[in-house]
Amino acid sequence: MALPDSPAADRNKQPIAAELLELLPVHGRVLELASGTGQHIVHFAMLMPGIQWQPSDPGEGERAALEARRRSSGLANLSAPLAIDVRDTTWPAGHDFDALLCINMIHISPPETTPALFAGAARHLSPGGAGLVILYGPYREGGRHTAPSNEQFEHWLKSLDPRFAVRNLEDVEAHAADHGFHRIRLARLPANNLLLAFARSA
């Protein structure tokens, strides 16, 4: 099968990877939610061979493409994709991940996915590991868009589904706090996107 390709994923995979190299341990396990085309996770698995990467996606077609990309890559540290919808109260995953990674999902999904994501992280991150939740995408700050392009992007999102939206950073941080996480990093990356890292609160 022809592997799906996202030009945006190719553009942003390296800036995201540079942040991950600073945040993640040399050895460990990372669960990615909404892995999509798999371009990100294959790139990360190549750069960080000491980490076992677990892709996932709720879509059957997306998982088929992920598996094809995984097999094509030949990477031993890339696991077969799991079927995970973050809104489910149980996920078919272990409970010993060092980090949970989610790229460009929460704005293209209903608002309940954000608290569900942090609830799942609280269940599946190892108590003795790094315990990180890492998010990437566009965000409002103080209720305002950070760039006209993000405002235009939100109009397009809402044309797809009125529940979709560029989320407020402060709301995401509040959901994180509700589930025992606090922000430890905010990196401003190209194209007006943020990379956020949250750790378990003491």
Contacts in CASP RR format, 6 or more apart in sequence:
PFRMAT RR
TARGET T0000
AUTHOR 0000-0000-0000
METHOD contacts of the structure
MODEL  1
MALPDSPAADRNKQPIAAELLELLPVHGRVLELASGTGQHIVHFAMLMPG
IQWQPSDPGEGERAALEARRRSSGLANLSAPLAIDVRDTTWPAGHDFDAL
LCINMIHISPPETTPALFAGAARHLSPGGAGLVILYGPYREGGRHTAPSN
EQFEHWLKSLDPRFAVRNLEDVEAHAADHGFHRIRLARLPANNLLLAFAR
SA
1 64 0 8 1.000
1 65 0 8 1.000
1 68 0 8 1.000
3 37 0 8 1.000
3 65 0 8 1.000
3 68 0 8 1.000
3 69 0 8 1.000
3 72 0 8 1.000
4 36 0 8 1.000
4 37 0 8 1.000
4 65 0 8 1.000
5 37 0 8 1.000
5 39 0 8 1.000
6 37 0 8 1.000
6 39 0 8 1.000
9 37 0 8 1.000
9 38 0 8 1.000
9 39 0 8 1.000
9 40 0 8 1.000
10 39 0 8 1.000
11 190 0 8 1.000
11 191 0 8 1.000
12 136 0 8 1.000
12 189 0 8 1.000
12 190 0 8 1.000
12 191 0 8 1.000
12 193 0 8 1.000
13 39 0 8 1.000
13 40 0 8 1.000
13 43 0 8 1.000
13 44 0 8 1.000
14 43 0 8 1.000
15 189 0 8 1.000
15 190 0 8 1.000
16 40 0 8 1.000
16 44 0 8 1.000
16 103 0 8 1.000
16 136 0 8 1.000
16 189 0 8 1.000
16 195 0 8 1.000
17 43 0 8 1.000
17 44 0 8 1.000
17 47 0 8 1.000
19 134 0 8 1.000
19 185 0 8 1.000
19 187 0 8 1.000
19 189 0 8 1.000
19 195 0 8 1.000
19 197 0 8 1.000
20 44 0 8 1.000
20 48 0 8 1.000
20 101 0 8 1.000
20 134 0 8 1.000
21 47 0 8 1.000
21 48 0 8 1.000
23 99 0 8 1.000
23 130 0 8 1.000
23 132 0 8 1.000
23 134 0 8 1.000
23 185 0 8 1.000
23 197 0 8 1.000
24 30 0 8 1.000
24 48 0 8 1.000
24 51 0 8 1.000
24 98 0 8 1.000
24 99 0 8 1.000
24 130 0 8 1.000
24 132 0 8 1.000
25 51 0 8 1.000
25 98 0 8 1.000
25 129 0 8 1.000
25 130 0 8 1.000
26 48 0 8 1.000
26 50 0 8 1.000
26 51 0 8 1.000
27 50 0 8 1.000
27 51 0 8 1.000
28 50 0 8 1.000
28 51 0 8 1.000
28 52 0 8 1.000
28 98 0 8 1.000
29 51 0 8 1.000
29 52 0 8 1.000
29 53 0 8 1.000
29 54 0 8 1.000
29 96 0 8 1.000
29 97 0 8 1.000
29 98 0 8 1.000
29 126 0 8 1.000
30 44 0 8 1.000
30 51 0 8 1.000
30 52 0 8 1.000
30 53 0 8 1.000
30 54 0 8 1.000
30 97 0 8 1.000
30 98 0 8 1.000
30 99 0 8 1.000
30 100 0 8 1.000
30 101 0 8 1.000
31 54 0 8 1.000
31 56 0 8 1.000
31 93 0 8 1.000
31 97 0 8 1.000
31 99 0 8 1.000
31 100 0 8 1.000
31 101 0 8 1.000
31 124 0 8 1.000
32 40 0 8 1.000
32 41 0 8 1.000
32 53 0 8 1.000
32 54 0 8 1.000
32 55 0 8 1.000
32 56 0 8 1.000
32 100 0 8 1.000
32 101 0 8 1.000
32 102 0 8 1.000
32 103 0 8 1.000
33 56 0 8 1.000
33 84 0 8 1.000
33 86 0 8 1.000
33 100 0 8 1.000
33 101 0 8 1.000
33 102 0 8 1.000
33 105 0 8 1.000
33 117 0 8 1.000
34 56 0 8 1.000
34 57 0 8 1.000
34 58 0 8 1.000
34 86 0 8 1.000
34 102 0 8 1.000
34 103 0 8 1.000
34 104 0 8 1.000
34 105 0 8 1.000
34 109 0 8 1.000
35 41 0 8 1.000
35 55 0 8 1.000
35 56 0 8 1.000
35 57 0 8 1.000
35 62 0 8 1.000
35 66 0 8 1.000
35 81 0 8 1.000
36 57 0 8 1.000
36 62 0 8 1.000
36 65 0 8 1.000
36 66 0 8 1.000
37 62 0 8 1.000
37 65 0 8 1.000
37 66 0 8 1.000
37 69 0 8 1.000
38 55 0 8 1.000
38 65 0 8 1.000
38 66 0 8 1.000
38 69 0 8 1.000
39 69 0 8 1.000
40 103 0 8 1.000
41 53 0 8 1.000
41 55 0 8 1.000
41 78 0 8 1.000
42 69 0 8 1.000
42 70 0 8 1.000
42 73 0 8 1.000
42 75 0 8 1.000
42 78 0 8 1.000
44 51 0 8 1.000
44 53 0 8 1.000
45 51 0 8 1.000
45 53 0 8 1.000
45 73 0 8 1.000
45 75 0 8 1.000
45 77 0 8 1.000
45 78 0 8 1.000
46 73 0 8 1.000
46 75 0 8 1.000
48 77 0 8 1.000
49 77 0 8 1.000
50 77 0 8 1.000
51 77 0 8 1.000
51 98 0 8 1.000
52 77 0 8 1.000
52 79 0 8 1.000
53 77 0 8 1.000
53 78 0 8 1.000
53 79 0 8 1.000
54 79 0 8 1.000
54 82 0 8 1.000
54 93 0 8 1.000
54 97 0 8 1.000
55 66 0 8 1.000
55 70 0 8 1.000
55 78 0 8 1.000
55 79 0 8 1.000
55 81 0 8 1.000
55 82 0 8 1.000
56 81 0 8 1.000
56 82 0 8 1.000
56 83 0 8 1.000
56 84 0 8 1.000
56 93 0 8 1.000
57 63 0 8 1.000
57 66 0 8 1.000
57 81 0 8 1.000
57 83 0 8 1.000
57 84 0 8 1.000
58 83 0 8 1.000
58 84 0 8 1.000
58 85 0 8 1.000
59 83 0 8 1.000
60 83 0 8 1.000
62 81 0 8 1.000
63 81 0 8 1.000
63 82 0 8 1.000
63 83 0 8 1.000
66 81 0 8 1.000
67 80 0 8 1.000
67 81 0 8 1.000
70 78 0 8 1.000
70 79 0 8 1.000
70 80 0 8 1.000
70 81 0 8 1.000
82 91 0 8 1.000
82 92 0 8 1.000
82 93 0 8 1.000
83 92 0 8 1.000
84 91 0 8 1.000
84 92 0 8 1.000
84 93 0 8 1.000
86 105 0 8 1.000
86 109 0 8 1.000
86 113 0 8 1.000
86 116 0 8 1.000
86 117 0 8 1.000
86 120 0 8 1.000
87 110 0 8 1.000
87 112 0 8 1.000
87 113 0 8 1.000
87 116 0 8 1.000
88 116 0 8 1.000
89 119 0 8 1.000
91 120 0 8 1.000
91 123 0 8 1.000
91 124 0 8 1.000
93 124 0 8 1.000
94 124 0 8 1.000
95 123 0 8 1.000
95 124 0 8 1.000
95 125 0 8 1.000
95 126 0 8 1.000
96 126 0 8 1.000
97 124 0 8 1.000
97 125 0 8 1.000
97 126 0 8 1.000
97 131 0 8 1.000
98 125 0 8 1.000
98 126 0 8 1.000
98 129 0 8 1.000
98 130 0 8 1.000
98 131 0 8 1.000
98 132 0 8 1.000
99 125 0 8 1.000
99 130 0 8 1.000
99 131 0 8 1.000
99 132 0 8 1.000
99 133 0 8 1.000
99 134 0 8 1.000
100 117 0 8 1.000
100 120 0 8 1.000
100 121 0 8 1.000
100 124 0 8 1.000
100 125 0 8 1.000
100 132 0 8 1.000
100 133 0 8 1.000
100 134 0 8 1.000
101 134 0 8 1.000
102 117 0 8 1.000
102 133 0 8 1.000
102 134 0 8 1.000
102 135 0 8 1.000
102 136 0 8 1.000
103 135 0 8 1.000
103 136 0 8 1.000
103 137 0 8 1.000
104 136 0 8 1.000
104 137 0 8 1.000
105 113 0 8 1.000
105 117 0 8 1.000
106 113 0 8 1.000
106 114 0 8 1.000
106 117 0 8 1.000
106 135 0 8 1.000
106 137 0 8 1.000
106 167 0 8 1.000
106 172 0 8 1.000
107 137 0 8 1.000
107 138 0 8 1.000
107 154 0 8 1.000
107 157 0 8 1.000
107 164 0 8 1.000
107 165 0 8 1.000
107 166 0 8 1.000
107 167 0 8 1.000
108 157 0 8 1.000
108 160 0 8 1.000
108 164 0 8 1.000
109 163 0 8 1.000
109 164 0 8 1.000
110 161 0 8 1.000
110 163 0 8 1.000
110 164 0 8 1.000
111 163 0 8 1.000
111 165 0 8 1.000
111 167 0 8 1.000
114 167 0 8 1.000
114 171 0 8 1.000
114 172 0 8 1.000
114 175 0 8 1.000
115 175 0 8 1.000
115 178 0 8 1.000
115 179 0 8 1.000
117 133 0 8 1.000
118 133 0 8 1.000
118 175 0 8 1.000
118 176 0 8 1.000
118 178 0 8 1.000
118 179 0 8 1.000
118 180 0 8 1.000
118 181 0 8 1.000
118 198 0 8 1.000
119 179 0 8 1.000
120 179 0 8 1.000
121 131 0 8 1.000
121 133 0 8 1.000
121 179 0 8 1.000
121 181 0 8 1.000
122 179 0 8 1.000
122 180 0 8 1.000
122 181 0 8 1.000
125 131 0 8 1.000
125 132 0 8 1.000
125 133 0 8 1.000
125 200 0 8 1.000
130 199 0 8 1.000
131 199 0 8 1.000
131 200 0 8 1.000
132 197 0 8 1.000
132 198 0 8 1.000
132 199 0 8 1.000
133 176 0 8 1.000
133 181 0 8 1.000
133 197 0 8 1.000
133 198 0 8 1.000
133 199 0 8 1.000
134 195 0 8 1.000
134 196 0 8 1.000
134 197 0 8 1.000
134 198 0 8 1.000
135 172 0 8 1.000
135 194 0 8 1.000
135 195 0 8 1.000
135 196 0 8 1.000
135 197 0 8 1.000
135 198 0 8 1.000
136 189 0 8 1.000
136 193 0 8 1.000
136 194 0 8 1.000
136 195 0 8 1.000
136 196 0 8 1.000
137 193 0 8 1.000
137 194 0 8 1.000
137 195 0 8 1.000
138 146 0 8 1.000
138 150 0 8 1.000
138 153 0 8 1.000
138 166 0 8 1.000
138 192 0 8 1.000
138 193 0 8 1.000
138 194 0 8 1.000
139 146 0 8 1.000
139 166 0 8 1.000
139 167 0 8 1.000
139 168 0 8 1.000
139 169 0 8 1.000
139 172 0 8 1.000
139 194 0 8 1.000
139 196 0 8 1.000
140 146 0 8 1.000
140 150 0 8 1.000
140 166 0 8 1.000
140 167 0 8 1.000
140 168 0 8 1.000
140 169 0 8 1.000
141 168 0 8 1.000
141 169 0 8 1.000
141 170 0 8 1.000
142 168 0 8 1.000
142 169 0 8 1.000
142 170 0 8 1.000
143 168 0 8 1.000
143 170 0 8 1.000
145 151 0 8 1.000
145 154 0 8 1.000
145 166 0 8 1.000
146 192 0 8 1.000
147 192 0 8 1.000
149 191 0 8 1.000
149 192 0 8 1.000
150 166 0 8 1.000
150 192 0 8 1.000
151 166 0 8 1.000
153 166 0 8 1.000
154 165 0 8 1.000
154 166 0 8 1.000
157 164 0 8 1.000
157 165 0 8 1.000
157 166 0 8 1.000
158 164 0 8 1.000
158 165 0 8 1.000
169 194 0 8 1.000
169 196 0 8 1.000
172 196 0 8 1.000
173 182 0 8 1.000
173 183 0 8 1.000
176 182 0 8 1.000
176 183 0 8 1.000
176 198 0 8 1.000
177 201 0 8 1.000
180 200 0 8 1.000
180 201 0 8 1.000
181 198 0 8 1.000
181 199 0 8 1.000
181 200 0 8 1.000
181 201 0 8 1.000
182 198 0 8 1.000
182 199 0 8 1.000
182 201 0 8 1.000
183 196 0 8 1.000
183 197 0 8 1.000
183 198 0 8 1.000
184 197 0 8 1.000
184 198 0 8 1.000
184 199 0 8 1.000
185 195 0 8 1.000
185 196 0 8 1.000
185 197 0 8 1.000
186 194 0 8 1.000
186 195 0 8 1.000
186 196 0 8 1.000
187 194 0 8 1.000
187 195 0 8 1.000
187 196 0 8 1.000
188 194 0 8 1.000
189 195 0 8 1.000
END
